[in-house]
Amino acid sequence: MTRSLSPLSDEGLRWEILAVFFADSRLASADLRVGVLNGIAHLAGKVDSLEVRDAAENLAKNARGVRGVVNRIEAPGAPPPARTIHLDLADDLQS
């Protein structure tokens, strides 16, 4: 018998992302905030390097059910946080 995985709620996705961050040694002690709305993860906070910022984004992107990530984490050399969110929803419209 095959079981299909039901999508997680936004709060469920938030907790899944936080758990993955906590399990990663680069992010466990980082002061990051995570919010999820309609499957889009919003990341904020401050880290010491672009590597850690990118790691957080990649981990969040790979969480089951996440449709996109808005990365507003501050890091040395990172672009300033965008005020506008651009999403490519073409994939959603085709499914």
N, C-alpha and C positions, 0 to 999 in steps of 0.2 A: 504494500500500500504506500503510495506517495503522498506526503503531506506538503501542502504549499505553505510557505511562510507568509503570514499576514503582515502588512506594513505596520511599522511602529507608529505610535502617536508622536506628535512633536515633542512632548515631554519625555517619552521613551527614547527617542533619538538623542535628545539632550543628555540623558543619563548614560546612554551608550557611548557617546563621544567623551563625556567626562571620565568614564571608566577607562577608556583607551588612553586618554591623556595621563591619567593617574598611573597607569601601568608602564608608561614610557619614561625612562630615566631622565630624558631631556626636558620633559614637560611636567613631571610629577610635582615639582616645587614652584612652577611658574604661576604667576598671578594672572590667570586667564579666565575670561567669562565666556560662556556659551549660551546662546539662545537659538531656538529653532522655531520657525514660522512657516507653515505649509511645506515642510520638508527642506527648507533652506536654512543651513546652519550659519549663524552670525557669530564670528569670533572677535573678541576684543581683549585688550590688556597690553602688557608690555613685556618684552623678552630682550635678552642681551645680544642676539644675533639673527641674521637673516636665515641661517640654517634652522634654527629652532622655530622661527615664524613659518617657514616653508613646511617643516615637519608637522606642525599643528594643522596646517591647511590640508596636507596630504592625508593625514590620519582621519580628519573629519570627512574628507571627500570619499574615503573608502568605507565609511560606516554604512551598513546596509540600510537603504531607504533614503539616504541623503540625496536630494535632487541638485544641490548646488551649495557653494560656500561663499560667503562674503567675509573676506579677511581684513579686519581693521586692527590687527595686532601691530603695535608700534615696535620697531626694531631699528638699530643704527643702519642707515642706508636704505631703509624701506621707503617707498613712496608714501606721501601723506594719505591718510584714509580718504577714500572717495565719498562724496556726498550723494552721488547718484548710483543706483544699482542697475546694471544691465544684465539681463538674463536671456539666454537663447532657449526659448521654449519650443523650438521646432520639433525636437524629439518627443516632447509631451503631446504635441498635436498629432503626431503620426501614430502614436500608440493607442 
